[in-house]
């Protein structure tokens, strides 16, 4: 039966993302999949609106198809208390497949620390997952580490090489300075996004438009 959407919606969070020219073509394994009007970043060129949903709130995630965003980002990082992350992580595979089947592109924001990130990626790498958002991206080395983990999991699980994309979330001054090197670090990079609140905190300033103008211009 068709999905019925109530009046109660979810808060929409907008992120600035740049699709990189070198990954403008569909990634291996991204074509011919039975997902209806699913909007992958490889297919559309760029996402304009991203709906962030805490990964420990499946009740909210189930409403995501009603929100009209280009993609849903299941947040396993800041939005989920540390004590609740193991349970949220365990529930993610089913939730990702459910949202994918509903026609949504699904991204998961993983944790930046490598020990937690390995657990996150082991739980979520699947044919139904479109991409991973890597927070606190500050240089090529950490991008390469994430790429290596995903590559190994793709091989183990019979997925096409490069099937899972990565979006680098720039949230510090160091990340801004390294943005060009981050953009060229790994072939599976789909785009760059700016985290204005954490960037402002790192700079010791308010996240006003004047502060963000320079970093946004550098990412675009």
Order of alpha helices (4+ residues) and beta strands (2+ residues): beta-alpha-beta-alpha-beta-alpha-beta-alpha-beta-alpha-beta-alpha-alpha-beta-alpha-alpha
